[in-house]
Amino acid sequence: MRSTTAYIDTGAITRNLIEVRRRAAGAKILAVVKADGYGHGLERVAKALAGADGFGVASIDDAERLRAIGHNQRIVLLSGFHDAAELPVIRDLDLDCVLHDHYQLDALRADNAGGKAIRCWLKFDTGMRRLGFPIAELAAIINACKATPAIASELTIMTHLSASDEFDSDATPQQIKRFDQAIDSSHGTHVIEQSIANSAGIVHWPTSKRQWVRPGGVLYGLSTVAGQSGADLGFAPAMRFVANVIATKLLQVGDRVGYGGSFVANKTMRIGIVAAGYGDGYPRHAPSGTPVLVDGLCSNTLGRVSMDLLAIDLSELASAGIGSKVLLWGPELPAETIAECAGTISYELTCGLTRRVRFSEM
Ligand SMILES: *Cc1c(COP(=O)(O)O)cnc(C)c1O
């Protein structure tokens, strides 16, 4: 059996939630657990995050899984519903819905059979240009919701930051300003709860912290800020991705390694073949030289990553051999470092682990 394993430190996730509470004191926390808890496993992360005030998910299926294991906090469908046929199950599961477009509002207006009112989060576009009503329509949308029996009177208004991890642009202050100005110029909305901050908002933009914060990445100890790991931001990485060395080889000068022979030995070398590849979710774009830790010692990959295997340099690691444990990313080797080598972000790495990887809690 392949031993390629993602060890999940659920205690780290709980501590990260406590750290979010400390940094967003007084705010309610909507723990974002979409994409199977950023690849860490929905049920296990939800258990570790049981102290959150609510959960943010991308699909009704995920919400159903959370209710099935007894979570009775608010669960917010971050993209809302797509079809009126989903409303009965949304009511059954007592879910909150993000409304971001008129077709959703129209469906709720047409839903006049006297069903339970649904709690809604009204999403406004302040610059992301993805989901959200135009911010100029804020007052009109709120009024329309208040006049719709299928929508609960307890509204939350939200927006999403598009560049909260960039500090040399004024995109974030501009988005916050557009949001606040729209609220100021409408009437009576001061009683409505607000939500802006994602992880980077919580860490870097104090004025984005409103009644609800919506952390995702930092709960798993991940960062999107260039050059900074989750640990640099003060959070504990929760995933340790490990595989074993299953073969070793000696190379002579001129020997090539792997598909395409992109790595060529310029000295005699000893290499290890590790049972991990892009079929497990290790990024194929990671070039020769991407760091790994072998029994805790620094080394790096050699040649192209293949589906099941990758090669590493053991020349300086005389004690390493078959069975040695290779850390591909984890607290001692930030996923952000590997992501940078591969031209992506750490979120994509943890979300990208495949089904054949074993998961184990620690
Ligand atoms: C994914 C998501 C978040 C969490 O973002 P992080 O950068 O992981 O903290 C917050 N809000 C919405 C609407 C999201 O889709």
The ligand as an SDF file (V2000), in Angstrom:
LIG
                    3D

 15 15  0  0  0  0  0  0  0  0999 V2000
  -13.1510   31.7550   -0.0660 C   0  0  0  0  0  0  0  0  0  0  0  0
  -13.8330   32.9270    0.5060 C   0  0  0  0  0  0  0  0  0  0  0  0
  -13.3840   33.5280    1.6910 C   0  0  0  0  0  0  0  0  0  0  0  0
  -12.1340   33.0710    2.4090 C   0  0  0  0  0  0  0  0  0  0  0  0
  -10.9810   33.5940    1.7700 O   0  0  0  0  0  0  0  0  0  0  0  0
   -9.5280   33.3760    2.3910 P   0  0  0  0  0  0  0  0  0  0  0  0
   -8.6070   34.1720    1.5540 O   0  0  0  0  0  0  0  0  0  0  0  0
   -9.2350   31.9130    2.2830 O   0  0  0  0  0  0  0  0  0  0  0  0
   -9.6020   33.8180    3.8110 O   0  0  0  0  0  0  0  0  0  0  0  0
  -14.1260   34.5640    2.2160 C   0  0  0  0  0  0  0  0  0  0  0  0
  -15.2470   35.0190    1.5920 N   0  0  0  0  0  0  0  0  0  0  0  0
  -15.6930   34.4710    0.4470 C   0  0  0  0  0  0  0  0  0  0  0  0
  -16.9230   35.0170   -0.1960 C   0  0  0  0  0  0  0  0  0  0  0  0
  -15.0030   33.4360   -0.1390 C   0  0  0  0  0  0  0  0  0  0  0  0
  -15.4520   32.9010   -1.2900 O   0  0  0  0  0  0  0  0  0  0  0  0
  1  2  1  0
  2  3  1  0
  2 14  2  0
  3  4  1  0
  3 10  2  0
  4  5  1  0
  5  6  1  0
  6  7  2  0
  6  8  1  0
  6  9  1  0
 10 11  1  0
 11 12  2  0
 12 13  1  0
 12 14  1  0
 14 15  1  0
M  END
$$$$
